[in-house]
Amino acid sequence: MKIKLSAVLTCTTLILAACGGVSNVLPEKDLSTYPVKKVMELGAQNYSYYAYDNAEYYYSEVIKIFTNDTPENMDQRAWATYEIGFIKFVESKYAQADKLFDEVLAMKVGAQAPLILAKQMKQKIKEKTSVAP
């Protein structure tokens, strides 16, 4: 049986990333020197490797570090909050996810996409948690 080396490397990377925990992340002092979009990309990259704890760490750092209310920072904080809510949804932590989506909906941002998606996710949570008659 032939196994491609790239497939083995991909599987190994996914396993290592998923098992890595929050210890394999950049420290806050380093992240504060990065542009907000780069920190968001780090969150997305970790999410794509199923490293949810690491992804949540990066998204939380966006909320924590980029506090000045420039339009870009406000939009990225909305996205970061949405992404954490989505992680909670994937983990079946519906009450936490719902609360985070409410936070997104309360934000005054230029980007409408996180608001639209948060509203849709709240509906999905309602469908998943409602008891059939």
N, CA, C and O of each residue as an XYZ file, in Angstrom:
532
protein
N       0.848     -1.172      0.000
C       0.000      0.000      0.000
C       0.893      1.235      0.000
O       1.787      1.369      0.836
N       0.642      2.133     -0.947
C       1.412      3.356     -1.059
C       0.716      4.472     -0.292
O      -0.484      4.700     -0.448
N       1.476      5.150      0.522
C       0.952      6.317      1.241
C       1.816      7.501      0.837
O       3.044      7.440      0.897
N       1.173      8.556      0.434
C       1.906      9.744      0.035
C       2.518     10.410      1.265
O       1.882     10.516      2.314
N       3.740     10.847      1.118
C       4.443     11.523      2.198
C       3.691     12.774      2.627
O       3.628     13.080      3.818
N       3.121     13.497      1.672
C       2.401     14.719      2.018
C       1.183     14.423      2.897
O       0.851     15.206      3.786
N       0.530     13.308      2.649
C      -0.627     12.937      3.476
C      -0.193     12.616      4.889
O      -0.863     12.997      5.849
N       0.920     11.919      5.028
C       1.440     11.586      6.353
C       1.837     12.852      7.096
O       1.529     13.000      8.279
N       2.518     13.767      6.414
C       2.931     15.016      7.046
C       1.729     15.860      7.459
O       1.728     16.465      8.531
N       0.716     15.898      6.614
C      -0.490     16.657      6.936
C      -1.170     16.082      8.171
O      -1.556     16.829      9.070
N      -1.316     14.782      8.223
C      -1.940     14.142      9.390
C      -1.131     14.390     10.648
O      -1.693     14.678     11.704
N       0.173     14.281     10.542
C       1.039     14.523     11.699
C       0.902     15.952     12.180
O       0.811     16.196     13.383
N       0.885     16.896     11.262
C       0.734     18.303     11.629
C      -0.598     18.544     12.324
O      -0.657     19.250     13.330
N      -1.662     17.963     11.795
C      -2.977     18.131     12.417
C      -3.005     17.554     13.824
O      -3.552     18.173     14.736
N      -2.433     16.396     14.007
C      -2.423     15.762     15.328
C      -1.613     16.595     16.303
O      -2.049     16.834     17.429
N      -0.440     17.036     15.881
C       0.398     17.840     16.768
C      -0.265     19.165     17.110
O      -0.200     19.614     18.254
N      -0.897     19.790     16.136
C      -1.570     21.069     16.389
C      -2.737     20.883     17.334
O      -2.950     21.705     18.226
N      -3.492     19.820     17.155
C      -4.660     19.585     18.007
C      -4.253     19.254     19.434
O      -4.977     19.588     20.373
N      -3.135     18.619     19.612
C      -2.681     18.225     20.944
C      -1.806     19.284     21.589
O      -1.436     19.154     22.756
N      -1.474     20.315     20.856
C      -0.499     21.287     21.335
C      -0.956     22.131     22.496
O      -0.127     22.553     23.302
N      -2.236     22.394     22.617
C      -2.718     23.240     23.694
C      -2.281     24.678     23.504
O      -1.705     25.035     22.476
N      -2.555     25.489     24.492
C      -2.273     26.911     24.408
C      -0.785     27.205     24.580
O      -0.374     28.352     24.402
N       0.018     26.232     24.913
C       1.437     26.471     25.152
C       2.204     26.815     23.871
O       3.313     27.342     23.952
N       1.650     26.535     22.710
C       2.352     26.773     21.448
C       1.936     28.078     20.783
O       1.891     28.153     19.555
N       1.638     29.086     21.555
C       1.180     30.346     20.988
C       2.198     31.444     21.264
O       3.052     31.319     22.142
N       2.086     32.504     20.505
C       2.959     33.659     20.714
C       2.495     34.426     21.952
O       1.293     34.565     22.177
N       3.432     34.923     22.751
C       3.034     35.671     23.945
C       2.414     37.024     23.591
O       2.666     37.590     22.528
N       1.600     37.515     24.513
C       0.881     38.777     24.291
C       1.821     39.917     23.940
O       1.505     40.733     23.074
N       2.977     39.988     24.601
C       3.907     41.098     24.334
C       4.361     41.100     22.875
O       4.602     42.164     22.304
N       4.480     39.923     22.271
C       4.846     39.852     20.858
C       3.655     40.195     19.969
O       3.799     40.885     18.959
N       2.489     39.709     20.352
C       1.288     39.961     19.539
C       0.959     41.445     19.458
O       0.412     41.907     18.456
N       1.287     42.190     20.501
C       0.963     43.615     20.505
C       1.741     44.380     19.436
O       1.396     45.519     19.119
N       2.781     43.771     18.881
C       3.543     44.417     17.809
C       3.026     44.028     16.424
O       3.461     44.587     15.417
N       2.113     43.085     16.375
C       1.561     42.611     15.106
C       0.368     43.473     14.693
O      -0.312     44.044     15.546
N       0.116     43.567     13.396
C      -1.146     44.190     12.956
C      -2.328     43.302     13.370
O      -2.186     42.083     13.461
N      -3.463     43.901     13.612
C      -4.639     43.161     14.075
C      -5.005     42.031     13.109
O      -5.383     40.942     13.543
N      -4.896     42.282     11.822
C      -5.262     41.245     10.847
C      -4.352     40.019     10.939
O      -4.803     38.899     10.701
N      -3.084     40.217     11.279
C      -2.160     39.087     11.418
C      -2.558     38.230     12.619
O      -2.497     37.002     12.549
N      -2.959     38.858     13.708
C      -3.389     38.096     14.885
C      -4.667     37.320     14.553
O      -4.828     36.176     14.978
N      -5.570     37.939     13.799
C      -6.775     37.231     13.361
C      -6.407     36.035     12.476
O      -7.014     34.970     12.587
N      -5.418     36.210     11.603
C      -4.970     35.107     10.743
C      -4.408     33.957     11.576
O      -4.624     32.792     11.243
N      -3.696     34.270     12.646
C      -3.171     33.224     13.529
C      -4.325     32.442     14.165
O      -4.258     31.220     14.298
N      -5.375     33.157     14.552
C      -6.551     32.477     15.088
C      -7.183     31.564     14.054
O      -7.522     30.418     14.352
N      -7.341     32.065     12.846
C      -7.959     31.276     11.781
C      -7.101     30.067     11.425
O      -7.624     28.979     11.184
N      -5.800     30.256     11.393
C      -4.897     29.148     11.078
C      -5.023     28.048     12.129
O      -5.095     26.868     11.785
N      -5.048     28.421     13.394
C      -5.187     27.430     14.457
C      -6.543     26.757     14.402
O      -6.645     25.553     14.636
N      -7.588     27.513     14.096
C      -8.920     26.917     13.966
C      -8.916     25.863     12.857
O      -9.509     24.795     13.007
N      -8.250     26.166     11.755
C      -8.238     25.227     10.624
C      -7.510     23.928     10.967
O      -7.727     22.906     10.315
N      -6.656     23.960     11.977
C      -5.968     22.759     12.454
C      -6.679     22.148     13.660
O      -6.128     21.277     14.332
N      -7.884     22.598     13.930
C      -8.695     22.110     15.050
C      -8.051     22.397     16.406
O      -8.371     21.740     17.397
N      -7.154     23.366     16.452
C      -6.531     23.777     17.709
C      -7.392     24.902     18.293
O      -6.988     26.065     18.317
N      -8.585     24.527     18.760
C      -9.569     25.513     19.195
C      -9.090     26.368     20.359
O      -9.383     27.563     20.405
N      -8.356     25.776     21.304
C      -7.855     26.565     22.437
C      -6.902     27.657     21.953
O      -6.967     28.798     22.413
N      -6.020     27.299     21.027
C      -5.085     28.282     20.484
C      -5.827     29.354     19.682
O      -5.528     30.542     19.803
N      -6.776     28.940     18.880
C      -7.552     29.897     18.093
C      -8.281     30.863     19.019
O      -8.271     32.074     18.796
N      -8.908     30.329     20.049
C      -9.622     31.188     21.000
C      -8.657     32.159     21.685
O      -9.002     33.316     21.922
N      -7.462     31.691     21.997
C      -6.448     32.564     22.604
C      -6.171     33.758     21.692
O      -6.194     34.901     22.150
N      -5.909     33.509     20.405
C      -5.590     34.604     19.488
C      -6.776     35.557     19.326
O      -6.598     36.776     19.327
N      -7.975     35.009     19.187
C      -9.145     35.880     19.052
C      -9.358     36.705     20.325
O      -9.731     37.876     20.252
N      -9.124     36.099     21.478
C      -9.255     36.833     22.738
C      -8.213     37.939     22.839
O      -8.481     39.013     23.378
N      -7.032     37.666     22.319
C      -5.981     38.683     22.337
C      -6.339     39.868     21.449
O      -5.995     41.006     21.769
N      -7.024     39.616     20.339
C      -7.480     40.721     19.490
C      -8.383     41.640     20.308
O      -8.240     42.862     20.259
N      -9.300     41.056     21.048
C     -10.236     41.831     21.860
C      -9.495     42.582     22.963
O      -9.823     43.728     23.272
N      -8.511     41.939     23.543
C      -7.772     42.501     24.678
C      -6.764     43.576     24.263
O      -6.647     44.603     24.931
N      -6.039     43.347     23.170
C      -4.933     44.231     22.781
C      -5.398     45.432     21.960
O      -4.968     46.559     22.204
N      -6.266     45.193     21.000
C      -6.618     46.244     20.041
C      -7.856     47.002     20.508
O      -8.942     46.872     19.942
N      -7.660     47.793     21.555
C      -8.795     48.449     22.215
C      -9.110     49.836     21.676
O     -10.203     50.350     21.908
N      -8.164     50.457     20.953
C      -8.504     51.780     20.431
C      -9.561     51.634     19.348
O      -9.516     50.704     18.543
N     -10.495     52.542     19.336
C     -11.700     52.383     18.517
C     -11.544     52.903     17.089
O     -12.327     53.738     16.637
N     -10.544     52.412     16.396
C     -10.470     52.694     14.966
C     -11.505     51.794     14.290
O     -11.846     50.739     14.827
N     -11.997     52.186     13.149
C     -12.979     51.322     12.463
C     -12.451     49.903     12.234
O     -13.195     48.935     12.390
N     -11.168     49.772     11.866
C     -10.611     48.439     11.627
C     -10.603     47.610     12.916
O     -11.011     46.449     12.911
N     -10.140     48.206     14.013
C     -10.094     47.466     15.276
C     -11.486     47.075     15.747
O     -11.688     45.967     16.244
N     -12.440     47.976     15.593
C     -13.809     47.670     16.013
C     -14.365     46.500     15.200
O     -14.987     45.594     15.755
N     -14.140     46.521     13.893
C     -14.608     45.427     13.035
C     -13.917     44.119     13.404
O     -14.565     43.075     13.477
N     -12.615     44.169     13.636
C     -11.879     42.951     13.966
C     -12.278     42.408     15.341
O     -12.310     41.192     15.535
N     -12.583     43.293     16.299
C     -13.073     42.814     17.598
C     -14.420     42.125     17.437
O     -14.691     41.125     18.101
N     -15.263     42.654     16.559
C     -16.545     41.997     16.296
C     -16.309     40.620     15.687
O     -16.935     39.639     16.089
N     -15.407     40.556     14.719
C     -15.092     39.267     14.106
C     -14.503     38.296     15.126
O     -14.860     37.118     15.140
N     -13.602     38.785     15.978
C     -12.967     37.919     16.975
C     -14.008     37.368     17.943
O     -13.972     36.189     18.295
N     -14.924     38.212     18.366
C     -15.991     37.765     19.266
C     -16.870     36.735     18.570
O     -17.241     35.724     19.165
N     -17.200     36.994     17.310
C     -17.983     36.032     16.533
C     -17.249     34.696     16.448
O     -17.849     33.643     16.660
N     -15.965     34.736     16.141
C     -15.186     33.499     15.967
C     -15.117     32.693     17.262
O     -15.205     31.466     17.230
N     -14.964     33.362     18.387
C     -14.972     32.646     19.667
C     -16.348     32.010     19.872
O     -16.450     30.865     20.314
N     -17.398     32.754     19.551
C     -18.748     32.198     19.645
C     -18.918     30.986     18.744
O     -19.559     30.007     19.129
N     -18.351     31.047     17.556
C     -18.458     29.923     16.639
C     -17.715     28.706     17.183
O     -18.193     27.578     17.056
N     -16.549     28.929     17.787
C     -15.814     27.825     18.409
C     -16.667     27.192     19.503
O     -16.751     25.968     19.599
N     -17.297     28.024     20.325
C     -18.157     27.496     21.396
C     -19.317     26.701     20.789
O     -19.714     25.672     21.336
N     -19.856     27.165     19.676
C     -20.929     26.446     18.993
C     -20.431     25.068     18.531
O     -21.105     24.060     18.742
N     -19.270     25.033     17.913
C     -18.693     23.772     17.430
C     -18.465     22.812     18.598
O     -18.613     21.599     18.453
N     -18.107     23.362     19.742
C     -17.877     22.546     20.934
C     -19.177     22.212     21.676
O     -19.141     21.642     22.767
N     -20.316     22.566     21.089
C     -21.652     22.337     21.675
C     -21.847     23.066     22.998
O     -22.616     22.618     23.848
N     -21.159     24.177     23.172
C     -21.331     25.035     24.351
C     -22.276     26.174     23.939
O     -21.876     27.328     23.781
N     -23.532     25.794     23.776
C     -24.496     26.690     23.149
C     -24.801     27.943     23.969
O     -24.976     29.017     23.394
N     -24.868     27.834     25.280
C     -25.168     29.010     26.108
C     -24.042     30.039     25.983
O     -24.302     31.235     25.858
N     -22.806     29.576     26.015
C     -21.669     30.488     25.866
C     -21.665     31.111     24.472
O     -21.432     32.310     24.320
N     -21.922     30.297     23.467
C     -21.947     30.789     22.089
C     -23.039     31.844     21.928
O     -22.808     32.899     21.336
N     -24.217     31.557     22.452
C     -25.338     32.483     22.329
C     -25.009     33.835     22.956
O     -25.329     34.883     22.395
N     -24.370     33.805     24.119
C     -23.988     35.046     24.802
C     -22.998     35.843     23.950
O     -23.117     37.062     23.830
N     -22.038     35.160     23.369
C     -21.054     35.845     22.525
C     -21.696     36.421     21.268
O     -21.339     37.517     20.836
N     -22.633     35.698     20.684
C     -23.326     36.235     19.509
C     -24.172     37.455     19.883
O     -24.313     38.379     19.082
N     -24.731     37.461     21.090
C     -25.434     38.659     21.567
C     -24.483     39.847     21.669
O     -24.845     40.971     21.321
N     -23.268     39.593     22.146
C     -22.265     40.662     22.234
C     -21.961     41.228     20.855
O     -21.852     42.442     20.689
N     -21.825     40.354     19.872
C     -21.557     40.806     18.508
C     -22.705     41.688     18.027
O     -22.480     42.758     17.461
N     -23.926     41.237     18.255
C     -25.091     41.990     17.782
C     -25.218     43.350     18.456
O     -25.842     44.254     17.900
N     -24.643     43.510     19.632
C     -24.697     44.785     20.354
C     -23.615     45.765     19.890
O     -23.645     46.940     20.257
N     -22.679     45.295     19.102
C     -21.564     46.145     18.663
C     -21.994     47.062     17.530
O     -22.802     46.697     16.676
N     -21.438     48.246     17.549
C     -21.675     49.207     16.478
C     -20.428     49.203     15.590
O     -19.417     49.835     15.897
N     -20.536     48.476     14.488
C     -19.394     48.307     13.584
C     -19.806     48.585     12.153
O     -20.988     48.552     11.811
N     -18.819     48.858     11.329
C     -19.081     49.089      9.915
C     -19.331     47.789      9.164
O     -20.164     47.734      8.259
N     -18.607     46.748      9.545
C     -18.745     45.453      8.875
C     -20.051     44.801      9.296
O     -20.275     44.563     10.483
N     -20.900     44.515      8.343
C     -22.191     43.902      8.650
C     -22.130     42.378      8.708
O     -22.997     41.747      9.313
N     -21.119     41.785      8.089
C     -21.043     40.325      8.021
C     -21.048     39.652      9.391
O     -21.796     38.692      9.575
N     -20.240     40.110     10.375
C     -20.294     39.413     11.663
C     -21.661     39.535     12.334
O     -22.082     38.633     13.057
N     -22.343     40.633     12.099
C     -23.676     40.824     12.674
C     -24.681     39.860     12.036
O     -25.489     39.236     12.723
N     -24.612     39.758     10.729
C     -25.513     38.848     10.002
C     -25.260     37.400     10.415
O     -26.193     36.641     10.676
N     -23.976     37.033     10.470
C     -23.630     35.653     10.833
C     -24.000     35.346     12.281
O     -24.453     34.241     12.579
N     -23.813     36.308     13.184
C     -24.175     36.089     14.589
C     -25.677     35.844     14.711
O     -26.111     34.981     15.474
N     -26.456     36.595     13.966
C     -27.907     36.405     13.985
C     -28.285     35.016     13.461
O     -29.159     34.354     14.021
N     -27.631     34.585     12.396
C     -27.893     33.253     11.844
C     -27.493     32.157     12.827
O     -28.190     31.151     12.961
N     -26.369     32.353     13.513
C     -25.907     31.345     14.470
C     -26.843     31.269     15.676
O     -27.055     30.187     16.223
N     -27.399     32.390     16.092
C     -28.367     32.365     17.187
C     -29.579     31.531     16.797
O     -30.141     30.818     17.630
N     -29.978     31.617     15.545
C     -31.099     30.809     15.061
C     -30.732     29.321     15.086
O     -31.546     28.481     15.469
N     -29.506     29.007     14.674
C     -29.067     27.606     14.702
C     -29.040     27.071     16.133
O     -29.411     25.924     16.380
N     -28.604     27.897     17.059
C     -28.581     27.477     18.465
C     -30.003     27.217     18.945
O     -30.268     26.239     19.645
N     -30.903     28.098     18.562
C     -32.305     27.934     18.954
C     -32.854     26.612     18.401
O     -33.552     25.884     19.107
N     -32.541     26.307     17.156
C     -32.996     25.059     16.544
C     -32.394     23.834     17.244
O     -33.081     22.833     17.451
N     -31.130     23.917     17.600
C     -30.446     22.773     18.241
C     -30.900     22.549     19.665
O     -30.889     21.421     20.157
N     -31.302     23.623     20.330
C     -31.615     23.504     21.751
C     -33.125     23.445     22.037
O     -33.540     23.184     23.167
N     -33.924     23.686     21.019
C     -35.369     23.629     21.260
C     -35.832     22.168     21.308
O     -35.323     21.304     20.594
N     -36.792     21.938     22.158
C     -37.332     20.582     22.334
C     -38.499     20.405     21.370
O     -39.412     21.229     21.313
N     -38.446     19.328     20.626
C     -39.540     19.045     19.681
C     -40.823     18.724     20.464
O     -40.771     18.066     21.503
N     -41.978     19.195     19.955
C     -43.244     18.938     20.667
C     -43.647     17.476     20.623
O     -44.684     17.105     21.174
